[in-house]
Amino acid sequence: MTPSERGPVATYAGESPSPASLVAPWDALSRPRVGFLGVGWIGRQRMEVLASSGLVDVVAIADPAPEMRQSALEVAPGATVADSLDELLSIEPLDAVVIATPSALHAEQSIRALEAGLAVFCQ
């Protein structure tokens, strides 16, 4: 079985995936466009780290609290602002989402983002 037939993270015992077997949903020459769902303390910390890395573009911020959204714009001033997952998933172009919401919401939100074709990092 070739790496592409196994999927991006499947491995055999003792075998690590090769870089060629990892398929990203974005062009290899561009930075992934990332949205953040939940920008409270933990989400904000993750956003600051990723935004300052220069490895991604933070293009969207979603949080039900207006003050959190406004504060997050200090880190990503050009980001589109949303107040819900539904609104976040409608923002294009978006390659990935960081989910930093209460744990009880993680499964449903992660599944919905994956079904929308996004790469997901769930806090």
Salt bridges, closest charged atoms under 4 A:
GLU15 OE2 - ARG6 NH2 3.05
GLU48 OE2 - ARG44 NE 2.78
ASP57 OD1 - ARG31 NH2 2.46
GLU74 OE1 - ARG44 NH2 3.43
ASP86 OD1 - ARG112 NH2 2.11
ASP95 OD1 - ARG33 NH2 2.82
